[in-house]
Amino acid sequence: MTPIASIYEIQSAVLDLQRYRQSKDKVVFVRAQERYEQWVDRFFRENVKVVEPEKRNICLHDVDYFLKLLESTIEYYRFN
């Protein structure tokens, strides 16, 4: 899988998780958060030479920031 294809897969999964991360059911929320963290970890593991690891913590707490980072990383791969 290309880096861009992988990022699109992560992006799609994160967007799908959003409704579960907003659930009032604690079990559903916790499981969705765990899956979200796994996607964030995968992104940083696969893009270690492109993205600063310090941004991981921000991404864990800010989905919008993470989605923007995904987009900017796609742009990086397109032009490099």
C-alpha positions in Angstrom: 0.0 0.0 0.0 1.3 3.4 -0.9 1.7 6.1 1.9 -1.1 8.1 0.4 -3.5 5.1 0.2 -2.7 4.3 3.8 -3.4 7.8 4.9 -6.8 7.7 3.1 -7.6 4.5 4.9 -6.7 6.1 8.2 -8.7 9.2 7.4 -11.8 7.1 6.4 -11.6 5.0 9.6 -11.2 8.1 11.8 -14.2 9.8 10.2 -16.3 6.6 10.7 -15.3 6.5 14.3 -16.5 10.1 15.0 -20.1 9.2 15.8 -18.9 6.5 18.3 -16.5 8.9 19.9 -19.4 11.2 20.6 -21.5 8.5 22.2 -23.0 8.9 25.6 -22.5 5.2 26.3 -19.1 5.1 28.1 -18.2 1.6 26.8 -18.8 2.7 23.2 -16.8 5.9 23.7 -13.9 4.1 25.3 -13.7 1.5 22.6 -13.9 4.1 19.9 -11.2 6.1 21.6 -8.9 3.1 21.7 -9.4 2.5 18.0 -8.8 6.1 17.3 -5.5 6.0 19.2 -4.5 2.9 17.2 -5.1 4.8 14.0 -3.0 7.7 15.2 -0.2 5.4 16.3 -0.3 3.7 12.9 -0.1 7.1 11.1 2.9 8.2 13.1 4.6 4.8 12.8 4.2 4.8 9.0 5.2 8.4 8.6 8.0 8.7 11.1 10.3 10.4 8.6 7.7 12.9 7.5 5.8 14.0 10.7 7.3 15.2 14.0 6.5 12.7 16.8 5.8 15.6 19.1 2.5 16.1 17.2 1.2 12.7 18.3 0.0 14.0 21.7 -1.9 16.9 20.1 -3.5 14.5 17.6 -4.7 12.2 20.4 -6.7 15.0 21.9 -7.7 16.9 18.8 -9.4 15.1 15.9 -9.6 18.1 13.7 -5.9 18.8 14.0 -5.2 15.1 13.2 -7.4 15.3 10.1 -5.6 18.4 8.9 -2.3 16.8 9.5 -3.4 13.8 7.4 -4.3 16.2 4.6 -1.0 18.1 4.8 0.9 14.8 4.8 -0.9 13.7 1.6 0.1 17.0 0.0 3.7 16.4 1.1 3.7 13.0 -0.6 2.1 14.4 -3.8 4.8 17.1 -4.3 7.9 15.2 -3.1 
